[in-house]
């Protein structure tokens, strides 16, 4: 019939699951690597009862500003190009000065300094 089962992540699969080309995979979605730790670990903290459900909902909603956005549809092999949230108009980033000052409603991404660059 074409149906495939869908399961929740196990407790050991929560938080950061991987990374590629500077972006991080958090619980099934690609995000900016400068996303704050409280947002990355929101579900882990909920399961460990360090935060309540209302706080968890707020933290998950705050992730939206850090989410990578698709540039185009996936190609025939399933690859899809993504753009950073600042270029997509979802955030402001000090690396991309043209995005700063778009409004106080957008999160300000402030990448940590690194010896290898941003």
N, C-alpha and C positions, 0 to 999 in steps of 0.2 A: 504494500500500500504506500510505500515511500516515507513512512514515519520513522524517525529516529528518536530514541530516548534522550532526555535532557536531565542532567543531574546538577545539584548544587556542588560547589567546590568543597573538598574536604578541609578540615581545620588546618592541615599542613600545606594547603594550596592557596591560602589567603595572603593578602599583601602583594608585594612585588613578586611576579612570576618569571620575569626575564627582562631583557633589554636588547635593543638593536639600534645601531646608528644614532645613539644618544637618547632615544625615547625609551620609556619603561612600560612594561605590561603589568597592569594592576587589575587583578580579578576580571580578566577578559577584555580589557580596553587599553588602548595606547594613550599615554599621557606624556606631558612635558617632564623632563628629568628633574626640574626644579619644584615639583609639587611637594608641599610640606609633608613631613612625616605623619602628623596627626591625620591627614587625609588618606595617606597610603595605608595606615594601620587601623582605620576606622572599624572595619569588620572584625579584625583581630581583637581590638579593644572591647567591642560589643560582646563577643563570645567570652572574653575573660572577665566580663562584668566591670570593666574600668569606666565605661560610659553607659548611659541609658539609651533607650531606643530613639528618643526624640533627638538627642545629640548626634546619634549615628545618622539619622535621616538628614540633619543639617550638614554634616561632614560629607556625606555622599553627594548631596546637591552642590556643595562647594567644589567638588571635583570637576564639574562641567567646565569651569574656566581654564582648566589645564588639559582638557581632552584634545588630542590631535584630530583634525577634521579631514575628511577625504577630499582629495583634489579632483578625482575622477572616478569613474566606475572601475571595477576590477577588470583586468584583461583576460584573455582566454585561458591563461595559466593560473588565474586566481590572485595575481599580484595587484595591489592597490597602492597608489601613491598617496601620501598623507602630507598635510601642512601643519605647521606649528600653530598653536592657538592664537598667538599674537597676530600672525599674518591673516588668520581667519576672522579677526575682529572680536575674538572672545576674551582677550587678555591684553595687558600692556607689558612690555618687556624692555628692560634697560639695554639689552643687546641690540634691539631693533628700535632705535630712537624715534622713528616715525610713528610708532604705536603708542608712545607715552603721551598722556594728556587726553586720551579719548573719552575719559569719564571716570568718575569715582565708583561707578557700578561695576567696572571691570577689575579683576584681580591684577595686582602689580607683581609680575614675576621678577625676582631679583636673584639671578643665578649666583651660586657660590664661586669665588675665584678658584681657578685651577691652573697648575703649571703648564698644562697642555692646551689651554684656551677654552672657550665656551663650547 
